[in-house]
């Protein structure tokens, strides 16, 4: 792609927005390598350890719809700067936390800030670059920044934790946020504020439903069988009630035109990918550090074949895959690649003589990262432009929700079956989910808009 020259203001604004998105990916992924260290330092079990990450992700996902509406009311620039400032406060709070509960409180504050500034990044880019060619270049750079964050976050987290202690993974956000705020104040454009409706009742139902489901899944081992069945039936009833309301177009935060079989299959694909990606990385981090005795730096290095291949293949191959096979067949190939990667990594663990399969498996897992840009393109193609902002929020929610469920499944499996067997069990569950996602994506698709 030919990159077109930006003005000084455009370049500085782009840096500010890209650094914000960089921190979102970094903060979600960096803890997967560091969480075993936090577990040992704070003397907590695996369930409590998972909440160091999930408290942030749940807050992020749960408040995304509400705060994206709030962002429209106060303007994109104000939302971006306020959100990144709250994120900074949470990072400082988490870094100085002297016990587990204060750490969780800091992570929740970080999630609130991320939910406020994350959704407005694409809106700011659209406003900054009205020229089509500049806009394409800006979005390519923005996407590449996220890829770099994903590729290097495990080794950054491992190196910081090993050298300066786990608190440093929170303090590393501070210089980046200061740069973002200073650049953003002077260069980001002011845009018109919209008088949008909050629909608080629906928003609160969504947040409570999401929170109840995640808490139930996280602590399912302490519930009786009868209570588990009762809660499961109640949750299913709530889901069907929401579906009924959506079909009648009575939910303002979930308009009926927002969803169709195409968008649902794409959302399930990105949910499955994030679930497998983050759950598997956490499970292997526990294996490397708690079972094999590796330090966090070496653990981060071991993930490089996976994360680097994901960055490179996503950046350079996804446009060609999309052009050659189409958006939906490309998604299926990506998810099939993840299945192959999971199987190869498990074989390398089961038969130590085939250790070289680990790196090959990681490359296949990296190849599956192409599902993210393919899903993004497909979901915009199959959704009415009137709802692009809403579907973008739901895309983020499904990503975060997938990451959260993956972490929960990994910790539950390891708690019940031990580290090695737990990895086999969670891998089996992931393969089943991926097969379902692949099957649904085979539904005949057509571009509607």
Secondary structure, 3 states (H helix, E strand, C coil): CCCCCCCHHHHHHHHHHHHHHHHHHHHHHCHHHHHHHHHHHHCCCHHHHHHHHHHHHHHHHHHHHHHHHHHHHHCHHHHHHHHHHHHHHHHHHHHHCCCHHHHHHHHHHHHHHHHHHCCCHHHHHHHHCCCHHHHHHHHHHHHHHHHHHHHHHHHHHHHHHHHHCCCHHHHHHHHHHHHHHHHHHHHCCCCCCCCCCCCHHHHHHHHHHHHHHHHHHHCHHHCCHHHHHHHHHHHHHHHHHHHHHHHCCCCCCCCHHHCCHHHHHHHHHHHHHHHHHHHHHHHHHHHHHHHCCCCHHHHHHHCHHHHHHHHHHHHHCHHHHHHHHCHHHHHHHHHHHHHHHHHHHHHHHHCHHHCHHHHHHHHHHHHHHHHHHHHHHHHHHCCCHHHHHHHHHHHHHHHHHHHHHHHHHHHHHHHHHCHHHHHHHHHHHHHHHHHHHHHHHCCCCCCCC
